[in-house]
Every structure is written in structure tokens, then in C-alpha cells.
Amino acid sequence: MGTDIANGGRVLDFGCGCGRTIGWFLHDGGSAEFHGVDVDSDAIDWCARHLQRGHFLAIAPAPPLPYSTDYFDIAYCFSVFTHLDEPMQDLWLPELRRILKPGGVLLITVYGEAAIRTLDAEGRETLRTRGFVHRRSQKLRGLVPDWYHTTWHSPEYIVDRLRTWFGDVRYHVVPGGMQNVVVAKKIPLLTV
């Protein structure tokens, strides 16, 4: 499931923020058409002013996205699902599938072993038994919505969740990294 993002046709940076990832792709060239979306309209305004090769839109916290079905070849969500609660993730996964072309690829990052070690004993046990932990930070209370705080997934949980919407899902451990990468390919789903 090789992916060349810089030359990947139409590419979506879902949760692009202030352009920390998409900026590198735009700077390095390539033939891809890059789009970035985020709920932070100030960050989107900054991207639109400073990253002219990209196409940027502020979006609502919940779907739908303003793109037609089968529009993108690649969508990536770096350090987005590490913040969304379970209901919000369940809203966005089918929408991300919808906007990807058949054979399109979704890349997301989730917390890896180093980040899991930061959980207390109760959190690690919940992650082991349930596969999912979403914690609200007291210091961020009132600054960000309750659905956007800190989230951990077990590898089995996120792979199973993505398989609901994508056929081919692979979990990649980044040695020594705080986040791992999950790659999902949109293939026809079997219906019963």
C-alpha cells in the first residue's frame, strides 16, 4: 500500500491547523493538489495567506465536508484522532471514507507505546480492556470542547474501527515515536 503524498493527485490534510504538515508538502513541490480543513478559522486564515499553493477551508466540528463523493486520492489526519472522543470519531470515519476515491488512502496517527506510558494505572487498564481512553484536561476545561482533549487507542481497537469503513487497514509502529501510523485503503465493503 505505497503512498506518494507529494504526487498523490488530490490530497486532504484533515485538521491542518496552522499548516505544520501541509506547509512542507507545498514547499517541496510535487504535482498533488493540496487541500486543508480545520475547525480553527484563525489557523485556516493564516494558511490561506501564507500557503498560497494550498486550498483551505474552515469547517464545522461535525460532517459533512464540502467535497463531493470520491473526491480525494489521499486524506491524512496527523494528531487529530489523538484528540477526538469516540462519538466524534464515529461521525468522521464514514465521512472520510465518502470523500476518498475507490482505492484512496487514509493515514491517521494514534498514540504509541511511549504516550501510553503517560496514562495512570486506571487508564492503562481501560485501554487494555476497552481499547479506547478519552481524557478531559482540567487545565483546558472551557478552552476547547469536551470532544477535543486527549485520546488513546489500542492497535486492535483502531484497526477494527477502521475496518468498519475501509477494507485494507495496516498499523505501523514508529520505533521511539510518540505516535504510530495507521493506513487504511478504501475498497468495496462486503454487504450481507
TAQUITA-V772119 format. One record per run of one state. SS is the DSSP state (2 for helix, 1 for strand, 0 for the rest). FROM is the first residue (numbers start at 1). LEN is the number of residues. If there is no record, write none. Layout:
ss=[SS | SS]
from=[FROM | FROM]
len=[LEN | LEN]
This chain:
ss=[0 | 2 | 0 | 1 | 0 | 2 | 0 | 1 | 0 | 2 | 0 | 1 | 0 | 1 | 0 | 1 | 0 | 2 | 1 | 0 | 2 | 0 | 2 | 0 | 1 | 0 | 1 | 0 | 1 | 0 | 1 | 0 | 1 | 0 | 2 | 0 | 1 | 0 | 1 | 0]
from=[1 | 5 | 8 | 10 | 15 | 22 | 28 | 33 | 39 | 41 | 51 | 55 | 59 | 72 | 78 | 84 | 85 | 86 | 100 | 112 | 113 | 117 | 121 | 131 | 132 | 136 | 141 | 142 | 144 | 145 | 148 | 149 | 150 | 154 | 155 | 164 | 168 | 173 | 179 | 186]
len=[4 | 3 | 2 | 5 | 7 | 6 | 5 | 6 | 2 | 10 | 4 | 4 | 13 | 6 | 6 | 1 | 1 | 14 | 12 | 1 | 4 | 4 | 10 | 1 | 4 | 5 | 1 | 2 | 1 | 3 | 1 | 1 | 4 | 1 | 9 | 4 | 5 | 6 | 7 | 7]
